[in-house]
């Protein structure tokens, strides 16, 4: 009986080892639906020729996410209209991804994304944000989508509120609102965020490095979005860059 049990365990272990060698996980959009919708509303525009043609439909795109989480090699599976397809691919190019894995190793994988394009929906987005084609008020800017690290910048991104330059930590201390859920649960601590300051000054691709819970991460993001941003620079050009911040909940003295 003992020998049979040991033999069964050995067989099971071999089976599990063999199975684990074929486990793959698809790439995931960093920040999930929140970041996707944020970038879609900021970066998608309605091409004038598509508006005139009154086209609608579902765009489907197949593309590669490499081992660094960067998208490329876009292939349209279902086209709505050439200029609409291009506008949607531009949105996907702005998104960052967590690379897929095969046997625990980050690997390049192809995935599919789709978006239902409805003219009225995007006209409402345009009206709310105040522009059609995404604006770049800071010039000259580098059109590359490469994201620069802080140490690469000549000048780090700067923060403003109501057209006045502000110290980001003083701003947080003045405008932070600890969520009711966090207060009720007695949650305290530091939320650490990474995000991208686009060359346009818009913010995207929020990533929670460390959380507290109780809505604190959402409040930290709200604070960042309350401010206006001047992008980081390399030389005289504005570029896309990473920004990191720690927001202290429970002790708002900075």
Residue pairs with C-beta under 8 A, 6 or more apart in sequence:
20 103
21 103
22 103
23 102
23 103
23 104
24 100
24 101
24 102
24 103
24 107
24 109
25 100
25 101
26 100
26 109
26 111
27 65
27 69
27 97
27 98
27 99
27 100
27 109
27 111
28 97
28 98
29 35
29 36
29 95
29 96
29 97
29 98
30 69
30 95
30 96
30 97
30 98
30 205
30 207
31 38
31 96
31 205
31 206
31 207
34 206
35 95
35 96
35 204
35 205
35 206
36 95
38 204
38 206
39 91
39 94
39 95
39 204
39 205
40 91
40 115
41 125
41 128
41 129
42 129
42 134
42 198
42 202
42 204
43 90
43 91
43 94
43 134
43 204
44 87
44 88
44 90
44 91
44 122
44 125
45 87
45 126
45 132
45 133
45 134
46 84
46 87
46 119
46 122
46 123
46 126
46 132
47 81
47 83
47 84
47 86
47 87
49 81
49 83
50 80
50 81
50 83
50 84
50 119
51 119
53 81
54 119
55 80
55 81
55 84
55 117
55 119
56 80
56 117
56 118
56 119
57 78
57 80
57 81
57 116
57 117
58 78
58 80
58 114
58 115
58 116
58 117
59 76
59 78
59 79
59 80
59 84
59 85
59 88
59 114
59 115
59 116
59 117
60 76
60 77
60 78
60 112
60 113
60 114
61 74
61 75
61 76
61 77
61 85
61 88
61 89
61 92
61 112
61 113
61 114
62 74
62 75
62 77
62 110
62 111
62 112
63 71
63 72
63 73
63 74
63 75
63 92
63 110
63 111
63 112
63 113
64 71
64 72
64 73
64 108
64 109
64 110
65 71
65 97
65 99
65 100
65 108
65 109
65 110
65 111
66 72
66 99
66 108
67 99
67 106
67 107
67 108
68 99
68 106
69 96
69 97
69 98
69 99
70 96
70 97
71 92
71 93
71 95
71 97
74 89
74 92
76 85
77 112
78 114
79 85
80 117
84 117
88 115
88 117
91 115
92 113
93 145
94 145
94 198
94 204
94 205
95 205
96 147
96 196
96 205
99 106
99 107
99 108
99 109
100 106
100 107
100 108
100 109
100 111
101 107
102 109
126 132
134 200
134 202
135 200
136 199
136 200
136 238
137 200
137 201
138 199
138 200
138 201
138 230
138 231
138 238
139 238
140 236
140 237
140 238
141 199
141 200
141 231
141 237
141 238
141 239
142 199
142 234
142 237
142 238
142 239
142 240
143 199
144 239
144 240
145 240
146 239
146 240
147 196
147 240
147 241
147 242
148 232
148 234
148 239
148 240
148 241
148 242
149 241
149 242
150 156
150 232
150 241
150 242
150 243
150 244
152 234
152 241
153 232
153 233
153 234
153 239
153 241
154 233
154 234
154 235
155 232
155 233
156 232
156 241
156 243
157 197
157 229
157 230
157 231
157 232
157 241
157 243
158 165
158 229
158 230
159 165
159 166
159 167
159 168
159 171
159 227
159 228
159 229
159 230
160 166
160 227
160 228
160 229
160 230
161 171
161 226
161 227
161 228
163 228
166 227
168 227
168 245
169 254
170 254
171 223
171 226
171 227
172 223
172 247
172 252
172 254
173 252
173 253
173 254
175 223
175 226
176 219
176 223
176 247
176 249
176 252
177 219
178 216
178 219
178 249
178 250
179 214
179 215
179 216
179 218
179 219
180 215
181 187
181 214
181 215
182 188
182 212
182 213
182 214
182 215
182 216
182 249
183 214
184 214
185 213
185 214
187 212
187 213
187 214
187 216
187 249
187 250
188 212
188 249
188 250
188 251
189 212
189 216
189 248
189 249
189 250
190 210
190 212
190 246
190 247
190 248
190 249
191 208
191 210
191 211
191 212
191 216
191 217
191 219
191 220
191 246
191 247
191 249
192 208
192 209
192 210
192 244
192 245
192 246
192 247
193 206
193 207
193 208
193 209
193 217
193 220
193 221
193 224
193 244
193 245
193 246
193 247
194 206
194 207
194 209
194 242
194 243
194 244
195 203
195 204
195 205
195 206
195 207
195 221
195 224
195 242
195 243
196 203
196 204
196 205
196 240
196 241
196 242
196 243
197 203
197 229
197 231
197 232
197 240
197 241
197 242
197 243
198 204
198 231
198 240
199 231
199 238
199 239
199 240
200 231
201 228
201 229
201 230
201 231
202 229
203 224
203 225
203 229
206 221
206 224
208 217
209 244
211 217
212 249
216 247
216 249
219 247
219 249
220 245
220 247
223 247
224 245
230 238
231 238
231 239
231 240
231 241
232 238
232 239
232 241
232 243
233 239
248 254
